[in-house]
């Protein structure tokens, strides 16, 4: 498929435009200088205006808040900070522009006696006097003096706050620089004074509102605390200790701790007694800690050990029946009985101690149960007591808060002690340089604007008159370098044919033969007209081909169709004309390009003059509007070959030719190029095969020995992305007309009867 490149749509004659500008420039310069001089003169008759500015800073409101809670953490006047939002700053800005504040300043400074603020007294400058003479200035009918003064005051006042800052600027503009500075400073001072007065009034209101509330809360707190003590004595709910805990709660806590201790002691004694009994039964009671701690048992154990040692020593020399041995054995048995008796006494003591611990634990538990029942019976009193205590505590806290606010308000009652949110950081000073009028900048600006407006007017006028070429398409300017860079304007749409081409014949499922009657349009022709009959038959023959081209053509943009003969002997002019007509009938804007190097081409057959044409356009001797013509029937446009195309072919510039075709792509939906085999082959080489479809016309009445172009080739070149169609002229046969159409290497046979 070819790669599309589009030409530039510029069609303005820059030379004519530049000539017009050079011719008009001196007049425009004189006009702009006159406008600047006039502006300078008018500004010189105006009274100068001077601007002075005072600046204020908005501080955080916190330490002066009469409703701040002094009991809160970090609530001291030095520590309290409140963020300042943009709404608060805007509030100050609007307050500085208050009519009441302006009226107060105007009365204090007697501004109604100055011409600047009271137009009824006269004008300040010559311009004002002239405007008053023509009725465009002066006091309005029915306007009061106060309204005139306030209107002039706010006209010279500007209050602003820079973005993302807490600064407020107060600007005032006046004909008197000292007056401008004085008004700006007076406005800032008066506003700060009004804030201080407002704060003092607010503090007085707060103090007057707090005083009766404090007295009333004092009585309520005394009554609530007295009721708490009375109910506590009535319900035997006395408190004591550093924590002010109820006595019954203290007793219950102590008994609970005692119960825990007795239970632990009882468990310990029971464990020791149980272990002693078990060891005593097993004969190992001597390992008991209590046995080992007993001095008596330890002495008996030592005596037993000595007796056992002596018996062992004597048994070496004496027999068991010897009196000495019998005496020693008897002593040993007595020691063992004595030890067993002492251990039994110790175990019995442990059991008695365990029983005593159980009794003590039961007694403590009984006392706890008694206290619990008492607490349960007096639960309602506890609830009521807690309610009375909470009410008294709440009243006490509210009383302390109001008392702190009352004392703080008393300390800030003096106006000098009240911090104001707006602080003056810069005083306004009289200015020595007027801010209006700035004669030089304004005069230069008016001169430049006049010059620019004049240039724009001149260019616009030139574009609508002399700088745009005449005709239906943009010219490619003549010159030695070849075709200019201007792109073709879109040609006028060709009118539709008297008849419309019917849809192409549908192929069958096997790709076989379909009747051409379904694709043939209903064309009426006069009887007996042999030329019209031949044209009608050709039109029917190309109808399926055109339907195929229409189905593959894009919605917009040029679709290039190359029509040539199978050999140099076949003239494809008739088929090219029929294809152009059918494409135009299908709703496309079509141009038929005659590529005939001998100058005889198809233009004459259409009824269009052969010269000037494409050869003159490529040589720079003509423009598009000179060479593009409408076909007599108005169906499509024709670009003739021109008489000198054969001579220009040898020196043909490929870039110029491609530029012309690109311009035609911009203006037409379809471009049909028709010519002989040799001529079209040279064109095909020059444009490097940039076509969408190639139609090869063969003479069906002659049977060539071999095809000039095998399948898959066009004009001797192998191509892959070009739709190749072979159109055979039908030979006369008794059964009707037969045409063979082959595209993309596959033959499609279409028969018409």
C-alpha positions, 0 to 999 in steps of 0.5 A: 500500500502506498504511503500518503504524504499531504501537501501544505494547505497554505494558499496565501500570496506572501509577496502581495501581502508584504507589498501591501504592508510596506505601502501602508506602514508609513501611514500607520506610523503617522497615525500611531504617533498622532494617537500617542500625542493625543493621549499625552495631551489629554493626560496632561490636562488631568490632575495627578493622583498620589497614593499612600499606603498604611499596613496592618497586621492581624494577630491571633485572637486568644489572650483577649478572649473573655470566654477563655477558661483560665483553669485549662492547661496552658491557658495563661494570657501568654500561652493562649494562641488561636489560629487566624483563618482567611475568613477572619482576615476577610472580615477585617478587610470588609470592616475597614471598608465600612460606610460608618467608618468612612462617614466618621472619617469624612466628618472629622476631616470635613471632606465635604469642603473639598472639590475632590470629594464634593463635585458640587463645588467644581472640578479639579482639572481641565478634563473634569471641566470639559466633561461637566460642560458636556454633561458627563460629569458633576453631581447627579440629580437628587444625590445628597452631599453625604452620598457624593462624599462617600462615593468619592471616598470609596473611589479612592480607597483600596483595602486588600490582603495579600494571599497566604498572609495576615497583612492588610494594606490600606491604600488611598489615592487623592490629588493631595499627597498629604491628604492621601497619607492622612486619610490612610493613617486616620482610617487605620487608627480609627479602625483600631480604636473602634476594635478597642472600644468594641472589646471594652464594651464586650468586656463590660457586657461579659462582666455585667452578665457574669456578676448575677450568675456568680452570686446565684451559683454561690448560693446554689453551691452552698445549698448543694454541699450542705445537702450532701453532708446532711444526707451522709449523716442521715444514712450513716455514710461518714467518710474519713481518711486522706482519700475521703472514703466511707467508713463502711467501705474502709471496713469492708476493705480491711476485712477482705484483706484479713480474710485473704491472710487467714485463708492463706494461713489456714491452707499452710497449716493444713498442708503441714499437718497433712504432710506430717501425718503421711510421713509419720505413717511411713516412718519418715517423720524425722524429715519434717521441718517442724521435727527438725526444728524441735530441740527435744526430738533432735536430742533424742535422735542423737541419743538413739544414734549413739545407742545404735553405734554402741550396740554395733560395737559391742555386737562384735565381742558379745552375743545378743543374749549377753546382759549388756547387749540386752540392756543396750537394746532396751535403751534403744527401744525406749528412745525410739518410743520417746521419739515417736511420741514427740512426733505424734504430739507435734502432728497433733499440734499442727492439726489443732492449729489448722482447726483454729485457722479454719475458725478464724477464717469463718469468723472473718467471712461472717463479718464480711457477709454482715457488711455486704448485707448492710451495703446491699440494704443501703445501696439506694442511699449510696446512689442518691449520695453520689448524685448529690455529690456530682451535682455539688461538684458540677456547680462548684466547677461552674462557679470557679470558672465564672469567677475566673472569667469575672476576675479576668474581665476586671483586669482587662477593663481599661482600654489600654490593657485590651490587646487589639487584633489589628496592629499598625506596622507601617504608617502611610507617608505622602508620596512625591511621585504621582501614580496617575496619570503615567503619560509616557507609558500610557502614550506608548501603549496607545501608540503600539495598540494603534499600530497593531490594530492598523497592521491587523486591519491592513492584513485582513483587508489584504487577505480578503482582497489581493493576497489570496489567489483566485479560482477553485484550487490553490496555486502551485506558484510558477518558478524555476525551482518547480512546483510551490508548496501550496496545497490544492483547495478542495474542488467543487463537488461534481454533480451526480449522474442522471443515473446511479450505479447499482450495488456490485454483484455478490459473489456466491459461496464458492466464489463463482459466477453471479449474474451482472443484471443484479449489478447493472444500473437501469440506464435509459438510452435512445433507440438506434444510437449505436455510440450510446449503446456501446457506452452503455455496455462499457458502463455495465461492464465496469460497474462490478469493478467500480463497486469493488473499488468503492468498497475498498476506498477510504472514507476520506482522502485520495484513492488512486486508481491507475488504468492502463492497457495490457500492451502498448496497442491497447488504448484504455481511455474509454475504460478510464472515462467509464471508471471515473463516471461510475465513481462519481455516480457512487458519490465520490469527488473524482478527477481524471488525470490524462497521462499521455506523453504524445499529447493525444490522450483522453482529454479530447474524448471527454470534450476538454481542451488538451492544453494547458495541462499537467506538463505546464503545471509541472514546468511552472508555467501554469497553476491548478486553476489554469489546468483543472477543468470540469467535464462537460456533463459536470460529473467529474474534473479533468486534468489534461496532459498538455502538449509538452508532456512528452518533452518534459518526461525526460526531465521529470522531477519525481518530487514535483510529480508527487507533490501534485498528486498529494495536492490532488489527494487533499482535494478529491476522493478518487484520482483516476490516472489513464494512459498507455502502457509505456507512459504509465509504466514511467509514471509508476516508476516516478511515484515509486508505486504509490497507487491503491489499485491498478486496472489492466485493460486487455482486448478480449477479441485478441488472444495473446501468446502470453500475458504481458503481466503474470499474476501478482505483477503490475507493469512488470513489477511485483507488488503485494499491497496494490489491488490488481484488476484485469478488465478484458474487453468482451468479444462479440458472442451469440450468448452475450457479453463476457468480461473477465476480472482478475484481482490480487492474483485470483480471477473473478468471472462476471457474465452479463447477458 
